[in-house]
Amino acid sequence: MKIVYYCQHVLGMGHYFRSLEICKAFKGHEVILVSGGASMNMPVPEHIREVSLSPLSMDPDFSRLESDSDFGTVEQIKAVRQQVLYDLFLCECPDIFMVELFPFGRKAFGFELIPIFEGIRQKKLCPSRVVCSLRDVLVEKKDTLTYESRVIVALNQWFDALLIHSDAAIVQLDETFSRMTDIRIPVVYTGFVTPRPLKNDRTAIRHKLRIDDDSRLIVASAGGGKVGFVLLNAVIRAFDKISLEADAYLQVFTGPFMENDAVRHLQEMGTDRIVVSQFTPDFPAYLSAADLSISMAGYNTCMNIMAAQVPSLVWPFSQNREQRLRAERIAEMGGMRILEDADLEPKHLAELMTRNLTERTRPGYSVDLDGAVHSLDWIQSWMETQRNN
């Protein structure tokens, strides 16, 4: 099969890395990953070819598109992107067009997606099957009725299947989308999507950091970094107040999109036991090596936490319900504790950190984390059925 997978990230890295993990599962097939956000410069397997559109993002209020002036105005970039994507379809003629999040989100990017959908429907483009690739929880909208009506019309008009990357035993889409019964295309729960740490990751990372197994390692992170400075600042301030007999070390990842001034402020707080870095492609390995993770509660980080089976403290993004709902469900299984704003007071946070590091128990999660492989298996089976009908 030839698959074109479209992903547009605008705030953090989660959408991109989840998309990349799904694309990795399609080994043996030809995958073209179309990305439209800030470049991540990640190595990809040989079966994946990445096409980077001129980057566009949303303003902090998610009300309008923004561009990097080096690429031109928003309208200029939109025109170029639309043509590049359309020409890609004319040239490649994929069997599958997988679209991350749209139409449940990314409405502002309909300018380049809808011409593809209409081209397929009107037989101006090859008859690709269109699949929506969706995470577990949706953010709330101001006008829910209008939003859900628009989503239903788009799904039933342009899409052939909906893959929800969640374990239905943990969280189902109908908790944040009320019109599931109006969807007329196949709806499939694939399980959560995340890479799994390797067996020797813990040993390798701790050796790299020169930390013995009796010492305690805390990994603090803020996803992409556009939000999360408050959390990381609190963690560093609390670190000096933890009370342990064993040596303790703190590895901080700010994320590549944190403001430079904020990164410098955190780096200036570094010591021989506090290391502040912006990003690592080996984040799941670091969690495997850690005795405690402290982070936001985005999809990818939560899945990494469960895959690594590391105790965690999470501070959900407060602007919408998405991260808190996910964190609450995981916390019910044990091993994860939700931090409230008051918990970020350094002395209190230090007490919470000390408690987790003293217990040294790693949680076990009974949850399906093989969503990438299940996505591949379902699409292969589905396409075979389509050919036989």
N, C-alpha and C positions, 0 to 999 in steps of 0.2 A: 504494500500500500504506500501511497504518497500522502503525507499529512501536512497541511499548513496549519500551524498553531499560532493564533494571534493573542498577544498579551500586552496590555497597557498598564504600567504601574505609575502612580501619581504621587504617592506619599512615602511609602516604605518599600521594602524589598520583597515582602511576602508573596505578592501575586507573581512576581517574576520567578522566584525560586520554586514555588509550587508548580508553575508551568514547566520549568526546566526539568523538575523531577519526573513529571508525567512524560515529557518528551524522551527522557532517558530510558524509560520503560519500553519504548517502541523500538528497541534494538532489533535490527533485521529489516526494518522499514526505513523509508526515506522521509525525514522530518525537516520541515522548514519552520523555524521558530521566528516569528515576526514580533519584534519588541519595539515599543514606541515611547518608552520612558528614558530616564537618564541611563547612560551606558553602564553596565555592570562589569564588563570586561572579564567575564567568567569563561574558563575553558569548557568546551563542550565535546561530547563524544563524536566519533567520526560520522555516525549516521545522522547527526544534526547539523544543519546549515542555518546560521543565524542571519537574518536580515534586519538591520536596525533602521527604523524610520527616524527622520529628524525629530528630536525629542520635543514633546509637549507635556505640560503638567497643569495641575489645577492650582488656583490661588488658595491661600489658607482657609477661606470660607467655602471652598468648593463651589464657587459661583460662576467662574469663568476660566477659560484656558489661558495659560501663560507660555511664553517661549523664551529661549535663550536668544538674545539679540544677534549672536554670531550666526544663527541659522535663518534669520529674517523675521518678519512680522508673523503673528499668528495666522493671518489669512494666507500669507505666502506659503507658510509651512503646511497648512491644511491642503492647499491645492497640490503641492508636490507629493505629500503623503498619499492623498487619494489616488493620484495617477500611478505612483509606484506600486501600491497595493493592487490596483486593477490590472496593471501590466503584468504583475507577478502571476496573477491567476490566468491570464491569457497565455502566458508562457509555460506555466507548470502544470496546469490542469490537474489539481489534486483530487484524490478519492474522497478525502475527508477535510473539512474546514472546521477546526476546533476553535471556539471563541471563548476566551476567559472572561467571565462575569456578565458581559452584555447578553441580554437586555436588562438584567437585574441591576446593573450599574453601568457606568461609563456612557451615559446618554450623550454626553458632549462629543463622543467619538463616532456617533452615527453617521457623520458626514462621509467617512471613509468605509464604513461597514455596510451601510444600507445599499450603496451601489453594487457591492458584491452580491448581497442577498438577492437583489432584484435581477442582477445579471444571470444568476443561476436559475431563478424562477422563470425568467423570460427566455431562457435557453440561448442567451448571448454569451454565456460562459459555460464551461463544461459542467455536467450534472453532479457536482460535489455534494456529499452528504454533510449537512451542517449540524454541529454538536455544540451545545453550551456546556462549558466546564465551570462549575460553580463551587464555592466553598460552603461551609456549614451554616453560617449565620449571616443574615443581611442586616445592614444598618437601617434604622427607622427613617421614614420620609415624612415631610410635613403634610402632604396630601396623599395619604395612603390609598384612598379609593382610586384616584387618577393614576397614581404610580402603578398599582397592581393591574389595573385595566390595560395600561399601555404594555406592560410586560406580557400579559396573556395574549394580546393581539400579536405582538412580535414573535413570541414563541410558536404559536400555532400557525402563523403565516410563513415564517422563514426557516424554522429549525426542525430537525428530524429526530433529535433526542436531547435529553437533559441528564448530565452526569453530575451528581451531588457528591462532593468529596468529604463525606462524613460517615461515621458509624451511626446507623439509624438507632442503635440502642442507646446512644449518648445524646444526640441532638438531631432533630428532624427539621426539615425546612418549613413545615407548616407552623412552627412556633414563631417564625418571623415573616411568613408569607401565607396569607389566609386563603388563597384561591387555588390550592393544589388540585382540587377536583375539576377545575376548568382547563387544566393542561391536557391536551389531546395527543401529545407525543410520548414515547417511552420515557419514564423517569427511573433512574437507577442510582442507588446509593452504593458508592464504590468502596467505602472505608476512607479513613484519613490518609493524606499523602505526606510522606516524610522519608528522608533517607535514614538508613539504620547505621549506627556506629559499628565499626569493625571490632573484632574481639581484642585486638592489641592496642586499640586507641587510647585506653586509659594509661597503660604503661608507657606508650610512646610519647604522649603529651606531657605526662609528669616527668619523664626523663628529659624532654626538651626544656621544660621549665626548671629542672633541677630540684624537684620536689619529691621527697620520699613518701612512701605510702602511709606513714604515720602522721604526716602533716595534713592540714585541711586546706582545700582549695575552693575558693568561692569564685564563680564566674557571674559577673553582672553585665547586662546587655540592654540595649534600647532599640532593637530592630534596626530600621533604616537610620534612625537618629534625629529625624525632624522633630519628634517629641521624645521626652525621656530624660532630658538633662536634670530635671528636678530629682528624679529617682536616683540616677547615678551619683549626683552630688551628695545625696543623703547617704547612700551606701558607703562612699569613701569616708565621709565624716563619721559614720557609725563604726567603721572597721577598727579604728583605734580603740574603741570602747568595748569590743568583745572580750570575753573572759574565758580563756581556754588554757589547758595545760600544754596542749600540742601547739606547734608552730602553725601559723595561718598565713595564707597568701591570697591576694585578690587580683584577679584578671578582669579588667574592664574593657568592653567593646562598645564604643560610642555609636557605631553605625556610620556609613560613609556620607550621609546627608546632614549630619549635625553641623550647625553653624561653627565656623572656624574659631571664633572667640570662645565659644562654649567648650570646644575640644581643648583649646589651649588652657583654659581655666582648670579643667579636670586633669590634664597632664601635669600641670604645675603642682597638683596635690599628690603626685606619684612619689613613691619611696622605693627602697630595695624590695619591699614586699607588696607594693601596689603598682601594677603595670597597667597603663592606659593605652589601648590601641584602637584604631578606628574600625578595622574589619579583618576578618579571617574567613577564607573559604572552608576552613576546617572546624566551623563552629560546633557541629554535632559531636566531633571528637573531643572538643574541650568540655562539653557537657558530660560526656562519658567519663572524663577524668576528674570532674568536679565532685565535691561533696555537698555543694549547695548552689543552686541557680537563683539569681534575683533578676527579674526582668519585667517588661511589659507582658501583655497576654495575647499577643497576636497569634494568628493561626499557626504559622511556621514555628515560632518559638515554642508554643505549647506542644506541638507535635514532636519537636526535637526533644523536649523535656520528657515526654512519655516514652519515646524511643530509647533515650539514655537511662531512664528509670532513676532520675536524680531528684532528690528533694528540692522543692522550689517555693519561693515567695514571689508572687506576681502582683503588679500594680496596674490594673486595667485602665486603658485609655478612657477618659471620662466623657469625651464628646458624644459618644453614642453607646448603644447597649451591647455591641458586638463582642468586645473583649470580655466584659463582665459575665455575660451569659455563658460563654465558652468556659471561662475560668471556674464558674460556679459548678458546672457539670463535672469538670475534672476534679475539683476539690472534693466533691462528694465521694470520689473513689479513694481519697487519702493521698498524702504525699505532697499536695499543693495547698498553700495557704494564700488567701487573698489579702493584700495590703490595702488598708484605707489610708487616706491622706494623713490622719493623725499618727499612723504607724511609722511615718517617715521621720519623726522626731528622733535624732541620732541615738539617744540613750535607749529609747524603747525599741528601735530597730536593731540595735546591737543585742538586746536581750533576745529578740526573735532569732537573730542569726546564731547566737550562742546556743540556744536551745536545739536548733536543727543540727548544728555541727557536733553537738555533744551526743545526740542520739545515734547518729551514723547508721540509720536504717534507710535502705533504698526501696522505694515503693514499687509494687508490681501492678501494672495496669492491664486489665482485661478489655482490650479495645483493639479494633481492626485498624492497623496502620499500613496496610498493603494496598492503599487506594490507587497508586500508580499502576501496579501490576494488574489489579482488577479492572482498571479502565481499559488497558490493552486487551485483556481477555474478553471483556464484554464487546468491545468494538470489533474485534476479529470475528467473534461468533455472530454478531449482528450483521456484519458485512457479508458473511457467508450466507446467512439466511436471505439477505436482500438479493444476492446473486442467483439464488435458487428459486426465487419467486418470480 
